[in-house]
């Protein structure tokens, strides 16, 4: 699983010209799932994301987490996070989880985030979405569970 995390002052997601999710200060999380991936790291990834110190304290240091600031969270599925661009010019998506399995993982990840009690919004799985955001910083972080939680 990969999470592309962007610190935002605001973000929204639209489907068919209708806002389906909108947040203020917090994190926009784009999530992608790898083929044949188990869901054993869902909780760990959500916990890592919620506790990353990406927000500035009174001294301007990134010492505060989303939980510390009671920030908001917008989670959007994005299978293209597993694009393979090594050959040719067209990305390949063979490493992305099939849609029916990925949707279940997406729903489980949303439930993990909801347990935080923070305001949480989400996109619509499989829909064509338009995402608007103001990246604050900019701060953009990639979390990859293979690199974070696999033994060496």
C-alpha positions as CSV (number, residue, x, y, z in Angstrom):
1,X,0.0,0.0,0.0
2,X,1.1,3.5,-0.8
3,X,-0.1,6.7,0.8
4,X,0.7,10.0,-0.8
5,X,0.1,12.6,1.9
6,X,-0.2,16.3,1.3
7,X,-0.5,18.8,4.1
8,X,-3.3,21.2,3.0
9,X,-4.9,24.4,4.2
10,X,-8.0,23.1,2.3
11,X,-8.9,20.3,-0.2
12,X,-12.0,19.0,-1.9
13,X,-13.0,16.3,-4.2
14,X,-15.8,16.6,-6.9
15,X,-17.6,13.9,-8.8
16,X,-20.0,15.0,-11.6
17,X,-19.5,18.7,-10.6
18,X,-20.7,17.9,-7.1
19,X,-18.5,18.2,-4.0
20,X,-18.5,14.8,-2.3
21,X,-15.7,15.6,0.2
22,X,-14.2,18.8,1.6
23,X,-11.8,19.6,4.4
24,X,-10.0,22.6,5.9
25,X,-6.6,22.4,7.5
26,X,-5.3,18.8,7.5
27,X,-4.1,16.1,5.2
28,X,-5.2,14.9,1.7
29,X,-4.3,11.3,1.5
30,X,-4.2,9.5,-1.9
31,X,-4.1,5.8,-1.4
32,X,-3.1,3.0,-3.8
33,X,-3.1,-0.8,-3.2
34,X,-0.7,-3.3,-4.7
35,X,-1.8,-6.5,-6.3
36,X,-1.7,-9.6,-4.0
37,X,-1.4,-7.3,-0.9
38,X,-2.7,-8.3,2.4
39,X,-4.5,-5.9,4.7
40,X,-2.3,-6.5,7.7
41,X,-0.6,-3.1,7.5
42,X,-3.8,-1.0,7.1
43,X,-3.9,-0.1,10.8
44,X,-0.2,0.6,10.9
45,X,-0.3,2.8,7.9
46,X,-3.3,4.8,9.2
47,X,-1.6,5.2,12.6
48,X,1.7,6.3,10.9
49,X,-0.2,8.9,8.8
50,X,-2.2,10.3,11.8
51,X,0.9,10.6,13.9
52,X,3.4,12.0,11.4
53,X,4.6,15.3,12.7
54,X,3.9,17.4,9.7
55,X,2.5,20.5,11.3
56,X,4.4,23.4,12.7
57,X,4.6,24.2,16.4
58,X,5.0,27.8,17.9
59,X,8.7,27.8,16.9
60,X,7.9,26.9,13.3
61,X,9.2,23.3,13.6
62,X,7.3,20.4,12.2
63,X,6.5,18.8,15.6
64,X,2.8,18.4,15.6
65,X,0.7,15.6,14.1
66,X,-2.8,15.7,12.6
67,X,-4.1,14.4,15.9
68,X,-2.2,17.1,17.8
69,X,-3.9,19.9,15.8
70,X,-7.3,18.1,15.5
71,X,-6.9,18.5,11.8
72,X,-9.1,17.1,9.0
73,X,-8.6,14.2,6.6
74,X,-9.6,13.7,3.0
75,X,-8.9,10.2,1.7
76,X,-9.0,9.4,-2.1
77,X,-8.3,6.2,-3.9
78,X,-5.6,6.4,-6.6
79,X,-4.6,3.2,-8.3
80,X,-2.0,5.1,-10.4
81,X,0.3,5.2,-7.3
82,X,1.5,1.8,-8.5
83,X,2.1,2.8,-12.1
84,X,5.1,1.2,-13.8
85,X,6.9,3.6,-16.1
86,X,10.1,1.6,-16.7
87,X,9.3,0.6,-20.3
88,X,8.0,2.7,-23.0
89,X,5.9,5.9,-22.5
90,X,2.6,4.5,-21.4
91,X,2.4,3.6,-17.7
92,X,1.5,0.0,-16.9
93,X,-0.8,-0.8,-14.0
94,X,-0.2,-4.5,-13.7
95,X,1.0,-4.0,-10.1
96,X,-2.2,-2.3,-9.0
97,X,-4.7,-4.3,-7.1
98,X,-7.8,-5.3,-9.1
99,X,-10.7,-2.9,-8.5
100,X,-13.0,-5.2,-6.6
101,X,-10.3,-6.1,-4.1
102,X,-8.9,-2.5,-3.9
103,X,-12.4,-1.1,-3.1
104,X,-12.6,-3.4,0.0
105,X,-9.1,-2.3,1.1
106,X,-10.1,1.3,0.6
107,X,-13.2,0.9,2.7
108,X,-11.1,-0.8,5.5
109,X,-8.6,2.0,5.4
110,X,-11.4,4.6,5.7
111,X,-12.6,2.7,8.8
112,X,-9.1,2.8,10.3
113,X,-9.0,6.6,9.9
114,X,-12.5,7.1,11.2
115,X,-11.5,5.5,14.5
116,X,-9.3,8.6,15.1
117,X,-12.5,10.6,15.7
118,X,-11.2,13.4,13.5
119,X,-13.4,14.9,10.7
120,X,-12.9,12.6,7.8
121,X,-14.2,12.8,4.2
122,X,-13.5,10.6,1.2
123,X,-13.8,10.4,-2.5
124,X,-15.9,7.8,-4.4
125,X,-14.0,4.7,-5.3
126,X,-13.7,4.2,-9.1
127,X,-15.3,7.5,-10.0
128,X,-13.7,10.2,-12.1
129,X,-12.8,12.8,-9.5
130,X,-11.6,16.3,-9.7
131,X,-9.4,17.2,-6.7
132,X,-8.7,20.8,-5.6
133,X,-6.1,21.5,-2.9
134,X,-4.0,24.2,-1.4
135,X,-0.8,22.3,-0.5
136,X,0.5,24.0,2.7
137,X,4.3,24.3,2.6
138,X,4.3,22.6,0.2
139,X,4.6,19.4,2.3
140,X,4.2,16.0,0.4
141,X,5.2,12.7,1.9
142,X,5.1,9.2,0.4
143,X,4.5,6.2,2.7
144,X,5.1,2.8,1.2
145,X,4.3,-0.2,3.5
146,X,6.9,-2.4,1.8
147,X,9.6,0.1,2.8
148,X,8.1,0.9,6.3
149,X,7.1,-2.5,7.7
150,X,8.9,-5.2,5.9
151,X,11.9,-6.9,7.5
152,X,15.2,-6.5,5.8
